[in-house]
Amino acid sequence: MAVYIEYAIAENFLLDGLLLYLALKCARARVKAFRLLLAAAIGAAEAVCFPLLSLPAWCAVLIKLLGGLILCLVAVSKGTKKTYLLVTAAFFGMTFLLGGLLIAIDSALGIEYVEGEGYLLESVPVALVISVAGIFSVLAVRGANAFYRYRKIARNLFECKLTAGGKTATMKGFADTGNCLFFRGEPVCVISAIGALALFSKMQPEGRMTVSTVNGSKEAPVFRCPRLEIGGSVRENVCFTVGEIGSKEYQIILHTAFAEGADESTACFKSLAQKIRGK
């Protein structure tokens, strides 16, 4: 089997560096260029030296796993054990996914394969490997961002029971740090138009207020809900305004003040509220 060592070094350096970078980003760990480049260089050296060794299959797998652990250890900068474990899990997971994807594409294209030795390096277009890796990295980043967005929403969703005008409705409320609306000195929650129609259709608004969003500013009515149950606590005479809720996961955007004490996972809102109030 002929191997061009410069291609092997460059290709493995780029792939290891890319996978480690993605793993650090997915784990939300700090990325330091020097440590990342050093880890990628170690990975490239390992990839070049490994074929020169004559090892049994179980030993080869063990060394490869150990090598991956070392690469993650080098790449992680001043992280906790949890961070290291997350980076390691992400690195191995994406390595297997990318490797499987490349094998599937190479098989579909009929690229030569030698049993026990792997794909012949010179028969695999470097541009193909880099292109697939680039597309994979874009999908990995988008997937990680989508996951963190979903987790953020899921962790800050609360079951809200509203009673107004002789009606009772249960809706999902999202504890949003960006909602700092006040009406006559009182905190205001935002409810969707459908939710407002279901609860406040027969009630007179307390007044109107201006609500600013990314789509601009507009005036909206303010209603007073006699009773709001959230996170095991009960609030009375809560102000609600009607606004656009750009999610199917919840129908209410709770005010920062209402998240305080609702659940242990919202402790971050307390410090935020203190900063807003200047305490």
C-alpha positions in Angstrom: 0.0 0.0 0.0 1.5 3.4 -1.0 1.0 6.2 1.4 1.9 9.9 0.8 3.0 11.0 4.2 2.5 14.7 3.5 -1.1 14.0 2.6 -1.6 11.8 5.6 -0.2 14.4 8.0 -2.2 17.3 6.4 -5.5 15.4 6.2 -5.4 14.0 9.7 -4.2 17.3 11.2 -7.2 19.1 9.6 -9.7 16.4 10.5 -8.5 16.0 14.1 -8.4 19.8 14.5 -11.9 20.1 13.1 -13.4 17.4 15.2 -11.8 18.7 18.4 -13.0 22.2 17.7 -16.5 20.9 17.1 -16.3 18.9 20.3 -15.2 21.9 22.3 -17.9 24.0 20.8 -20.6 21.4 21.4 -19.5 21.1 25.1 -19.3 24.9 25.3 -15.7 24.6 26.5 -13.0 27.3 26.0 -11.1 27.0 22.8 -7.4 27.9 22.9 -5.7 27.9 19.5 -2.3 26.6 20.9 -3.8 23.6 22.7 -6.1 22.8 19.7 -3.2 22.9 17.2 -1.0 20.9 19.5 -3.7 18.2 19.9 -4.3 18.1 16.2 -0.5 17.7 15.6 -0.4 14.8 18.0 -3.3 13.2 16.3 -1.6 13.6 12.9 1.6 12.1 14.2 -0.3 9.2 15.7 -2.1 8.5 12.4 1.2 8.4 10.5 3.1 6.2 13.0 0.2 3.8 13.8 0.3 1.9 10.5 4.0 1.2 11.1 3.2 -0.9 14.2 2.2 -4.5 14.0 -0.4 -5.0 16.7 -3.3 -7.4 17.3 -6.7 -6.0 16.6 -7.8 -5.6 20.3 -4.5 -3.7 21.1 -4.9 -1.4 18.1 -8.4 -0.5 19.2 -7.3 0.2 22.7 -4.4 2.4 21.5 -6.7 4.4 19.3 -9.2 4.9 22.2 -6.3 6.0 24.4 -5.0 8.3 21.8 -8.5 10.0 21.5 -8.5 10.5 25.3 -5.1 12.1 25.2 -6.1 14.4 22.4 -9.2 15.6 24.3 -7.1 16.1 27.4 -4.6 18.3 25.5 -7.4 20.3 23.8 -9.4 21.1 27.0 -8.1 24.2 28.7 -8.6 24.5 32.4 -11.9 22.6 32.3 -13.7 20.6 35.0 -14.0 16.8 34.9 -17.5 17.3 33.5 -16.2 19.5 30.7 -13.6 17.0 29.8 -16.1 14.1 29.7 -18.5 16.1 27.6 -15.7 17.1 25.1 -14.5 13.4 25.0 -18.0 12.1 24.4 -18.6 14.7 21.7 -15.2 14.0 20.0 -15.7 10.2 19.9 -19.3 10.5 18.8 -18.5 12.9 15.9 -15.5 10.8 15.0 -17.6 7.7 14.6 -20.3 9.6 12.7 -17.9 11.3 10.3 -16.0 8.0 9.8 -19.2 6.1 9.1 -20.3 8.8 6.7 -17.0 8.7 4.8 -17.1 4.9 4.6 -20.6 5.0 3.2 -19.7 7.6 0.6 -16.5 5.8 -0.4 -18.4 2.5 -0.7 -21.1 4.2 -2.9 -18.4 5.6 -5.1 -16.6 2.2 -5.4 -13.3 3.5 -3.9 -10.8 0.7 -3.5 -10.6 -0.9 0.0 -8.1 -3.4 1.3 -9.3 -5.7 4.1 -7.4 -5.0 7.3 -5.6 -2.0 6.0 -8.4 0.5 5.2 -8.9 2.7 2.2 -5.9 3.3 0.0 -5.1 6.9 0.7 -4.1 7.9 -2.8 -7.4 6.6 -4.2 -9.5 8.9 -2.0 -9.7 12.5 -3.3 -8.6 14.8 -0.6 -11.2 17.3 -1.8 -13.9 14.8 -1.2 -12.8 14.2 2.4 -12.5 17.9 3.1 -15.9 18.7 1.5 -17.7 16.0 3.5 -16.0 17.1 6.7 -17.0 20.7 6.0 -20.7 19.8 5.4 -20.6 17.6 8.5 -19.2 20.5 10.6 -22.0 22.8 9.5 -24.6 20.2 10.4 -23.0 19.5 13.7 -22.9 23.2 14.7 -26.5 23.7 13.7 -27.6 20.5 15.5 -25.7 21.6 18.7 -27.3 25.1 18.6 -30.8 23.6 18.1 -30.2 21.2 21.0 -29.1 24.0 23.4 -32.0 26.2 22.3 -34.4 23.3 23.0 -32.8 22.6 26.4 -33.0 26.3 27.4 -36.7 26.4 26.6 -37.4 23.0 28.3 -35.6 24.0 31.5 -37.5 27.3 31.8 -41.0 26.1 31.0 -43.6 26.2 33.7 -47.2 25.1 33.9 -49.3 28.1 34.5 -53.0 28.0 35.7 -54.8 31.2 35.0 -58.3 32.1 36.4 -60.1 35.2 35.0 -63.6 36.2 34.1 -65.0 32.9 35.5 -62.7 30.9 33.2 -59.7 28.7 34.1 -57.1 27.8 31.6 -53.8 25.9 31.8 -50.9 27.1 29.6 -47.2 26.8 29.3 -45.1 29.8 30.5 -41.6 30.5 29.5 -39.4 32.3 32.0 -37.6 34.8 29.8 -34.8 37.1 31.1 -35.6 39.5 28.3 -39.1 40.4 29.6 -38.7 43.4 31.8 -42.1 45.1 30.9 -43.8 47.2 33.5 -47.3 48.8 33.5 -47.8 51.5 36.2 -45.0 50.1 38.2 -46.2 46.5 38.0 -44.5 43.6 36.1 -46.3 42.5 33.0 -46.4 39.0 31.4 -47.0 38.5 27.7 -49.8 36.2 26.5 -50.6 35.1 23.0 -53.6 36.5 21.2 -55.3 33.1 21.3 -54.8 32.8 25.0 -56.0 36.4 25.6 -59.1 35.7 23.5 -59.9 32.6 25.5 -59.5 34.3 28.9 -60.0 38.0 28.6 -62.6 38.3 25.8 -65.3 39.5 28.2 -63.1 41.6 30.3 -62.3 45.3 30.0 -58.6 46.1 29.7 -56.8 48.1 32.4 -55.2 50.3 29.8 -52.7 50.1 27.0 -49.0 50.0 26.8 -46.3 50.0 24.2 -44.5 46.7 23.5 -41.2 46.8 21.6 -40.0 43.7 19.8 -37.6 42.9 16.9 -40.5 43.5 14.6 -41.1 47.0 15.9 -43.2 48.8 18.5 -47.0 48.6 18.9 -49.6 49.4 21.5 -51.4 46.5 23.2 -54.1 46.2 25.8 -53.3 45.3 29.4 -55.6 42.9 31.3 -55.5 42.0 34.9 -55.7 38.3 35.8 -57.1 37.7 39.3 -55.2 34.5 39.9 -52.1 32.9 38.4 -50.6 29.7 39.7 -47.0 29.0 38.7 -44.4 26.7 40.0 -46.3 25.9 43.2 -46.8 29.6 44.0 -49.9 31.8 43.6 -49.9 35.3 42.3 -52.9 37.6 42.4 -54.0 40.5 40.1 -51.3 39.9 37.6 -51.0 42.1 34.5 -50.9 40.6 31.1 -50.4 42.2 27.7 -51.1 40.7 24.3 -48.0 40.0 22.2 -46.5 37.8 19.5 -45.3 34.4 20.9 -43.0 32.9 18.3 -43.1 29.4 19.7 -45.5 26.5 19.8 -43.9 25.3 23.1 -45.5 28.0 25.2 -48.2 30.6 25.2 -47.0 32.9 27.9 -43.7 34.8 28.4 -43.3 35.3 32.1 -41.8 38.5 33.6 -38.4 38.1 35.2 -39.8 38.9 38.7 -42.4 36.1 38.4 -39.7 33.5 37.8 -38.1 34.2 41.2 -38.9 31.5 43.7 -40.9 29.5 41.2 -38.4 26.7 41.0 -34.8 26.1 42.0 -33.6 26.0 38.4 -34.5 29.7 38.0 -32.0 31.0 40.6 -30.2 32.9 37.9 -33.3 35.2 37.5 -32.7 36.5 41.1 -29.3 37.9 40.3 -30.6 39.2 37.0 -33.5 41.0 38.7 -31.1 42.5 41.3 -28.9 43.9 38.5 -32.0 45.4 36.8 -33.2 47.0 40.0 -29.7 48.3 40.7 -29.2 46.4 44.0 
